[in-house]
Amino acid sequence: MQSVIDENEKVLASAKRTFDMISEAMKSTSSSSLATKRTKIDTTTTVLKNDTNLSTTTISSIVTPTNATGNKKQLTRPTILTFTAAHDRFARLQLLSTHTLYDLVSTLCKHTSIGYEGADGPDDHLWYITYNGLEYESSDIECQSPLRANQTRLVDLSLKEGSTMKLTYDYGTTSQYDITLVSVDEDLNSQDITSFTRNRPRSVMPASYKKYEPENTHTTPFNLDELFKNLNTWIFEKGSNVSVNLFQGGRKKNFGHMDNQFTMLYLPVKPNDLVNWLNCFNVGKFKVYDGMFISYNHLMIHISHTHILSLSQPQVSSQQVSRRMDMNTTLGSQWYLFLVQS
Amino acid sequence: MVPLPRSKLTTQLSSKYKSNERRGFCDAPIVEEYSYYKGEEDSPTINLEKLFPKIAALAGITKDKNVPKGWISFTKRGDQCSLAICKGITAEPKKSKAPKGLAFEGKNQHTPVEDPLFKISGNLDIHGLHDLFCVVEGLLMTL
């Protein structure tokens, strides 16, 4: 019994602290910015247990004070929470503390690559967020935890700077993403509250920066876009989600890796100079024929839209063959027809 | 795709990357020198090391007392671009189940351990390869 009393006292003390914090926040809020919305504050919900008896104490206070003119005041002002994602070092997701875990994952899906080909949304698969050993699930149907992400506000999680949550996206897969709270900002006065949720990627441009313009050393204008047209098109026109890593990463035998979700390019050796560096990516991938080719015994016949281009081995990647059809002739020879996409 | 420059082609490279190829496919094309494709008379020799000296130093082709050896990481998601210029060592990638000898082998090998030299995103005026090189050169010039 004594333990129950002690627990009750703790709860009341916690409630009082919360109420004091709210009062302080109200004092610091100018009357002009007070909203008229009635605010319900669930200060604490605690389940007290002892060996013989299960009792529930819910302390819920609805406080609706009024200002001098009789208008109702808003009690709580949300804070701005900034999160980083381990899988996207540029992302800095900003939400209000009143947003839910579902909002957080939704923002994560919108601004970073999640799931298959990095394009999945919060409703494409089931997922859960693990924090402090508890799992908050995406759907309304309970799978392995009674906690729901769309009913859990960020403020309810008692997050601190440095707190990390783990998103497990799509049950049964190993897709896990770490989300870390990096800052809490209480100053919302200069912010447009409707701009949340948002991504404010890190950006540090040196003050002395000036875009470089190489001097034309030739009579004709020098432009890398023209010199390496295929590579330029591949990066800037063909893919909507492209990553380009150019030059050697650390000490690895990796001198460049590019991915536009359709094709990957990997350079395992160091070229002699910059021109040939870019040339490897420009030519390696893009010496591609569009059309179809036929394999008959050991003879390869490549056919473009209008005419036969070559009778040798066509340089076509296995990724580009959209369809292969096997055909047996009456002579018993095996024919293959490959349809090629550029 | 794993392009292999002919000037650096070895038996080991060839067997590693070309042995997986099936007849009719070319996943590891051998790339000739730049002049082979352009023709000497059509395009005079271009010295990118002279035009982009800082980038050449970043690539480890030349030396520059202010520019360390490193790499460029550029990402484009829709209209949003991000650029990082990194140096130092890279984080070890997770073990991949992807077959060896393909472009998957080079995936996730450019994650820096230390903070990048520059990390820019958002309103980047990069609409092409030329812009990318000019922005990177401009940033490296501030070092």
Interface residues (C-beta under 8 A of the other chain):
Chain A: R89 F90 S113 P201 R202 S203 V204 M205 P206 S208 Y209 K210 K211 Y212 E213 P214 E215 T217 H218 F222 N223 L224 D225 L227 F228 L231 N232 I235 F236 G239 S240 N241 V242 S243 V244 N245 L246 F247 Q248 G249 G250 R251 K252 N254 G256 H257 D259 T263 M264 L265 Y266 L267 P268 V269 K270 P271 N272 D273 L274 V275 N276 W277 L278 N279 C280 F281 V283 G284 K285 K287 F293 S295 H298 M300 Q313 P314 Q315 V316 S317 S318 Q319 V321 Y336 F338
Chain B: M1 V2 P3 L4 P5 S7 K8 L13 Y17 R22 R23 G24 F25 C26 D27 P29 V31 E32 E33 Y34 Y37 S43 P44 I46 N47 L48 E49 K50 L51 F52 I55 A56 L58 A59 G60 I61 K69 G70 W71 I72 S73 F74 T75 K76 R77 G78 Q80 S82 A84 C86 G88 I89 T90 L102 A103 F104 E105 G106 K107 Q109 H110 T111 V113 F118 K119 I120 S121 G122 N123 D125 H127 G128 L129 H130 L132 F133 C134 V135 E137 G138 L139 M141 T142
